[in-house]
Amino acid sequence: MDVPLWLALLVVGVLGVKLIRPPWWLIAALLLGGYLLADSVLAPVIDSTVK
């Protein structure tokens, strides 16, 4: 079964919020920080570290 990446991330995110119940400001800060890091100069370094 092939599942799109966006769907898998959405399911994991929804389950994480329901089970762990982090504050919404923390979720917003992590999403905004990830978005800003993906478009920064550090993106190639992070990409090579993750792979």
N, C-alpha and C positions, 0 to 999 in steps of 0.2 A: 504494500500500500504506500503510495507516495503522498506525503502531507506537505503542503507549502510551508515554508519557513515562517511566514507571517502568522499562519494559523497556529503553529506549534508554539511560537512565542506568546501569542495572545492567550492560549490555554494555560501555559506555565505562569504567565503574569496574573491572570484571574485567580488561579489556584493559590498562588503565593500571597495575594492580597487577602483572600478569604481565610487562609490558614494561619498566616503569620500576623496579619493585621498591623502593618507598619503605618505610621502617620502619613497623611497625604502629602505633606510638604517634603518628606523624604523621597517619596516616589517621584514627585515633580523635580526635585533637585537631581536625582539620579538620571532621569530621562533627559533633562536639559543638559546636564554635564556630559552624558554620553553623546548627545547630538553635537555639542560644541567640540568635543574631543575628536569626533569622526571627521570634522571639517578643519582640523588644525594641522599644524606642522608635525605634531606627534603621531598622526595617523599611520604613516608607514612604519614607525617604530613599534607601535602597538600591534599592527597587523603582522609584522614579522615575529613578534614575541608570542602572539596567540597561535600562530601556525607553527 
